Each structure stands twice: as C-alpha cells, then as structure tokens.
Amino acid sequence: MPTALVTGASSGLGLELATLLARDRHDLVLVARRRDRIEAVARGLSEEFGVRATALPADLARPEAPGEIVRELEARGLSIDVLVNDAGFGAHGLFADVPVETDLEMIRVNVSALVELTRRLLPGMLERRRGRILNLASTAAFQPGPLMAVYYATKAFVLSFSEALASETAGTGVTVTTLCPGPIPTEFQKRAGVEKTALFTGPLVLDAPAAALAGYRGMKRGQRLVIPGVANRVLVQALRVTPRRLATAIARRIQEKRR
C-alpha cells in the first residue's frame, strides 16, 4: 500500500486531500501544528477507510521541523510515495504594519518547509522511479498582492519552483503538480484576516472539496498545473495580458476590507 505525507492536514484542503488519499487506499502520515486535532483526524481516517494513519504534530514555522519529520519517517521505516505540501497561511495589512516575525514565519511555512521536505523526499522517489508531489500555490501566484504582499510572493515562488521541478523530473516516474485554487472558505481567511474582503464574497470562491478533488485528479494524471473553477482559469488568462500596474491596482481593490 503506498504512503502519502500531507502537511496542513487537520483542516481545509489538507484534510480534504488526506481523505481522498485514504479513500484510494493510501497509508497516511499527517502533519499539522495542533496535536489533538491531527491525532483525531488520523484516528478518524484510519477507522473509516482501514488505512494506517500516523499523526506527526509539527510546527513548520520552526526551521528544524522538516528535518525532524524526515528523521521520524526514517526511524519508522516509512517511504513516501506521495507528498502533498498543503501547509500555509497568510496575513492581511500593509507590509510596513505586519509584524516582521509574522512574515518570516509565513516564508518558513509557505516556502522553506515546502522546499526542504521536497528536497529530502524527492531523491527516494527518483531512486524508486515512482512518486507524486502536489504543491499548493494559488491564483495569487500570478500577480502581485498589495495588502498581502508576502503571501502572494510566496505563492509565486511555489508556482515557479514547482513548474521547474516538473520539467526536471519529466520521464523519471515522478510527477510534480501545482494546485492553484482561488479563494476557498476555510480557516485560512480567518487567520489571515481577509474574511471581510471582496475576495471571499465574489464569483471566484470555490468550496474546499471541489478544489481538492480537482487537484487530486490532476496529480493522479501527472498534470503540471491545476486551476479549479472556470472563473479562476479565465482570471489567470486575463492576467497574462493585463498591464502589471493595472493588475496590481485591481488586486489591492479586492483586498481592501469592506466597511
């Protein structure tokens, strides 16, 4: 039975993707910050689908966390066939006003942990000549994002990194897929402080199960880029021909909180 590692697995897209993997008979290694929640999720998926689900509580904002996770996998004799890098968070506000530690933690979770876990687990996949990697970016990856400047920049990194990696691994038996959903009603917007912006009340909103299913199916096909929802695909195409200054101004307008 193949084994999948899913970060950010206690809620939202991570939980939905873990459920899809369990339904397809994957054993699971589930990573999230909150021990009680991730252990409850592991028990629930194990009981429902009859798979082995291991909870590994870890805060990926800690620089040491990815290495600790991989060492724990090695100690347990677990090889990872599917890596889902879902963990991430955002913060709303002017860059000069957001606490610097918040932005640095965001970079560690959204970028550094994703890169390190991928780097540590990819060689084993290449050696076995099989494996799938699903990295969570966003439609935010295609444009600058005033009032969420660092978050948008991290997602641009994830997209660029993942597309390059998909090219490097072509023909090896390992595939790399980037999932770029638009706004999704999960715990993300509450933590980021964007629940009252136009972004989360407009036509680009998609529910988590639909976005996860699109990403999961794309990963299974070895698709390099998945953008769920017709409106979001149209948006991305429009951004390719929209002057950058105009696209940035529109993004700021959408990000401004409604009074």
N, C-alpha and C positions, 0 to 999 in steps of 0.2 A: 504494500500500500504506500503510495507516495506521501511525502510530508511537506506541508506548507507552513511557512512562517509569515504571520500577519502582524504588523505593528499598528497601533491605534485601534486595536480590535475590540475595545469594550463598548463602542457605540458607533452610530453613524455608518458611513461607508465601510469602515473596517469591519464592523460587526456583520454587515450585510455580505461582504466578500467572504468572511470566515464561514458564514452559514452556507453560502454556495459551494465552497470548497468541501465542507463536511458532507453536504448532500451528495457530492460527487465522489465520496469515499476517500478523502484525503485525511490523514492524521494531521493534527494541528499543533503548532507552537504559537501561542498568543501572547503578544506583548502590549502592555499598557501601564500607565502610571499607578492606577488605583488597584491595590491588591484584592480588595474584597470584590470589586466589580469584575475584574478579569478572571478571578477564580470561579465566580458564579457563572460567567459566560462559558468557561471551559467545561464546567460540570454539565451545564445545560446542553451544549452541543454534543458532548460525549454521550449523554443519556439519550438524546433524540435520534442521533444518527449512528450510534455504535462505533464511533471512531475514538482514537486516543487523542485527547486534547490536553496539552501541557500549558499551564499558565506561567509566564515569566514576567512578574512585575518589574518594570524598569522605567526610569525617567530619562528619556532620550535627550533631555536638555543637559544632562551630565555628560561631559566628554568621554568618560570612562565606560558609559553604558553599552555602546555597540560591542566593544571588545569583551566585556563581561558576558554579554548574551552569547557570543560565538564560543567563548570558552565553556559556558554551561552546555551548549549544544554538543561540543566535543566530549565533555565529561559524561554526557548521557548517551553518547554514541549515535547521535542523530545527524543524518544527512538531509539537507534541504533541497527539495526538487522545485518548489515554487516559493518565490519571495515576493511578498506584497508590502511595499513601502507606503503605508497609508498615513502614518502619524504626521500631524502637522497642526499649526494654529496660526492665527493672525491677530493683529491689533489695529485698532482704528484711531486715527488722530494725526495731527501734523507731526512730521518726523522730528522736529525740534522739541516737541512736547512729550512724545512717547519715551518712557524711561529707557535708557540705553541698554540696561540689562534685559529688558523685555525683547528688544530687537536682537540682541546677541543670542538669547535663548531660542528665538524663532529661527535664526540661521542654523543653530546647532541641531534643532529638531527637524526642520524642513529640508536642510541641505546636508550638513555634515554627517548626521546619523545615517541618512539615506545613502550617501556616497560610501561611508565606511562599511555598512552592512553589505552593500552590493559588492564592494571590493573584496571583502573577506569571504563571501559565499560564492561568488562567480567562478573562481578557479575550480572548485569542486564540481560545479555543473559542467564546465568545459571539459574536465577530465572524464566525466561520465557521459559526455556528449548528449546531455538532455537537461532541460531546465527551462523555467519560465520566470520572468521578472515583470511585475506590474508596478509602475511608479505613478503615484498620484500627483498630478500637476493641477491645472485649472485653466479655464478660458482666460484667467488673469495673466497667464504666461505670454499672451500675445500682445500685450500693451502695457504701458506704464500705469501705475495706480496711485495718483495723489490721494492722500489721507490713509493709504495703506501701502506706502512706498516700499517698505522692506518685504512685506508679504508678496506683493506682485513680483518683485525682483527674485525672490526665492523660487517662485513657480516658473519664471522664465529660465532660471538655472536648471531646474528639474527637467523641463522640456528639452532644452538644448543638450544636456548631458545624456538624457535617455535616447534621443534620436541618434546621437553619435555612437552610443553603445550598441544600439540596434544594428547599425552598419558594421561595427567591429565584430559582432557575433554572428553575422549572416553566414549560414552554411555550417555552423558548428553544432546544431542541435539545440542551441539555447536561443530563446527569443526574448526581446525586450519591448514591452508595450507601455505607452504613456496614456493615462486616462485624464482627460481634460474636461471635467464637468463644469457647468455654470453654477450659479448659486443653488444650494441644497439646504432645506430646513433640517439642520442637525444642531448639536450642541456648539458647533463651530461659531455660528453667528452670535450666540450669547456671549461666549468667551471673548470674541473679537470686538463686541460692542457695535455690531452693524445691523441688529435686528430691525431698527427703525429707519434704515436707508431704503431708497428706491430699488436698490439692487435685489433685495429679498422680497419685494412685493410686485415685481414685474413679470413679463412673459418668459423670461429666461429661466425661471425657477423650475427645477425638476426634483421629484422625490428620490430619496436615497435608494430604495430597492430598484427602481428603473435604471438609475445611473450605474449602480453596482453590477446589474445584470449585463448592461451594455459593455462595461469594462471587462467583465469576466469572459463573456463570449469573444470579445476582441482578443483577449490574452490567449484563449484556447486556440484561436485561429492563427496566432502569431502576428496579429495586426500591429503595426508600429504605433499608430495614433488613433485614439478613440475619443470623439467629441459627442456625447449623448445629447439628443434633442435637436430637432430641425432648426429652431430659432438660434441655438448656440452655434450650429455649423454655419448658418447664414452670417451671424455676427463675426465669426472668425474670418470668413472670406471677405467681408466688408472691411475689416481692419487691415487686410493686406493692401488695400488701395486707398485707405483714408490717410490724409496727411497726419503725421505723428502729433503735431501740436493740437490738431482738432480732436484726435482720438484721446489724447490726454485730458483735454478740457471736458469732453463728454464723460470720461471715466470719473473725473472729480465731481461733476454734477450728480452722477448716480450715487457716489459715495457719501455725499453730504446728507446729514441726518435731517429728517423731516421734523418740523417743529410742532 
